[in-house]
Amino acid sequence: MEDIKEQSAQTTEPVDNTAEVGASEIADTSKENEIEFTSTDNENGEDKTQDTKNADAKPKESSEEKTKSQKTNADYARERRRAEQKKALEKARYDAIIEALDGENPYTHEKMEDGADVEEYLTMKEIEKQGKDPITDYHKFLKDKAKEKEKAQREASSQEEWISKDRDDFISKHPDVKLDELLQDDLFRTFALGKAGKMPMTKIYADYQSFIEKSEERARDRAAQLLANNAATPGKLSSQAPQPAKSVKDMSKAEFEQMVEKVKRGEKI
C-alpha cells in the first residue's frame, strides 16, 4: 500500500561517496550421516553395533537452491553496477564543477580538489540563495540540515511501522482477500490514491466495496430504465422475446448482460 503514493524532496547535503554492497551469507548445512551396522556372525552370537560418522559428507545442493543462489548473486551484481555508475556520474559532476571554477572555492578562495570540497561549495551556494552569509552561517546551516534529516528519518521509520501494523490488521480481518492482488488492481489503486498510508486499509477497503456496490446498483438502474424504454417501443415481431420472469435486481450477472445485449440488438424485452 506504500507504493500507491510516492513523495520526493531535494535537499543539498554533503554526499557520501561510499557505496555499500551486501554479500550473501551461505549457512553451512552439512550434516553428519550416522549409519548403524549390526552383525550376528561373531563367535559369541552377540550383536555388534558400530556407529559410523561421515564428517566429510556434503549435502547435494538442489537445483532450486542453485537457482535461488544464482538470482541472489545476480541481484548483488546489479546493485554493484548501479553503485559504480552512480559514483562515476558524481565524479564527472564534481570534476566539471571544479574545472568551471578553476579549482577554487569562490567563497573561501581555497583550493577545490575532490567531492567534499565541491559539496562544501554547493552548500555555501545554497546558503547564499537563502539570503544568508555562506561563511558565518555555514555551520548553523549544516546543524539545521542534520536535524531535519534526523526528523525525516524518524518520521519515515514511524510511517513504515504504522504501515506494517496496518497491513497485519487488514490481513487478520480479511483473510480471504489477497492483499497483493488487491494492490495491483488499477481501479482499487485509483480509489486508494491519497488515502493509503493515511487511512487504515480496512477503512479504505470498506469504502471501496461500498463504492463498487453503489456503482453496480446505478448501472443496473440505468439498464432497467433502458429496458423499460425499449419495451415501450414496438420492435420487430420476429425478434421479440418472452417477458422475463425475474426483475433486473434479481438477475444474475450473466442474465443481466444477456438482456442488455438483446436491447442493443433492438429486441423487445
Disulfide bonds with the S-S distance in Angstrom:
none
